[in-house]
Amino acid sequence: MRFLVLAVLALALAGTAAASELKPTPAELESELVCPVCETTLDTSDAPAARRIKAYIRVRIAAGDTKSEIKAKLVDQFGPTVLAVPPRKGFDWLAWLLPLAGLAACAIVVAALAEI
């Protein structure tokens, strides 16, 4: 029963994710990209570079580009540091795994100290 509920939930969310990929909104992309000058997300930055990138995003959305295409073009231009979240591949997996490993280590230490 639990599997069926999870499968239905996953299918329901998959449609939303696919729609987001094909027709991204500027606000959605601006929260996932970083200003190369002030190193904050575009939605919180008012730097001239951020304003230019925001305008570029709007032009690319109007041209019919997908979210992945827009991000790929910006990564080509500014490098992977323009992404607010590191990609989940190659060496960048460490950015995802190390915090989890640290939390697990802390949990083990706390559990060990609780037994004393």
N, C-alpha and C positions, 0 to 999 in steps of 0.2 A: 504494500500500500504506500509506504514512504517513497519507494522508487517511482511509483506512478505520479505522485504529487510533485516530486522533484523534476521528473521528465516534462510534465505539463508546464511547470514554472519556467524551465529552461527554454521550452519552445515559445512561450509567451514573450520572454525577454529577448529571444533571438530576432524576432521581427523588429523590435525597437532598435536593436543594435544595427541591424542591416539598414534600416531607414536612416539612422544617424550617419552611417558610412556613406550612403549615396547622396543624401541631402543634409550636409552639416550646417549648423548655424554658426554665425560669427562668434557668439558668446561661448559656444562649446569649444571651438578651436582656440579662442583666446585664453581659456582656462587651462589648456593643455600645452601651451607654448610659452617660452620664456623670452623676455627682451634681452638681446645680446649686450646691451649697454648697462642697464641697471640690475639685471639678473633676477627680476621678479616676473611673475606671469603677466602676459599682455593685458589681461583684464584689470590689473592693478597698476599698470605702468602708464605714464603720460609722457614718456621720453619721445623725442622726435623719431627715433628708430622704431619704437613700438607703434607709433601712429602710422608710419609707412607700412609696417608689416600688417597692421589691422586693415588698412586700405587695400593692400595686396590680397589679403584673405577674402575680402568682399568681392573683389574683381574676379578671383578664381572661382568663388562659389557661383557668381553670376554666369561664368563661362561653363559651369556644369562639372567642375572637377570634384572628385570625391575627397573625403577627409584624408585618406591615405596619400592621394596624389599631392594634395596641398602640403601635407607634412613632409613628404619626400622632397618636394621642390625647395622647401625652406631648409631642410637638413642639407641638401646639396649646396645651398647658398651660404648658410651660417654654421654648418657642422651639427653634430648630434647634441651639442649643449643647448640648442634651441628647444629641445624637447623637455617638458617639465618632468616627465617620467622616463627613466632610462628604458631602452628597449629590452625585451626579455629574450636575449640571445647572446651567445658568446660570453665574453668577459663581463658584460654588463649584468649577467645573472648574479654576480657577487653583490651588487647593490640591493638585490632582492633577498638574497640568502643570508648575508652577514647579520642584518638586524634580527632576523628570525633565529639564527644560531645564538646570538647574544641573549635574546629573551629566553630561549631554552636553557642556556647556561645559568642565567639568573634564577630561573625556576628550580633548577637542580640544587643550586646553592641554598636557596630559601628552604627547600624541602629538607636538605641535609641539616641545616641549622635548627629547623623546627623539631627535629628528632633529638636534639641534644638536651 
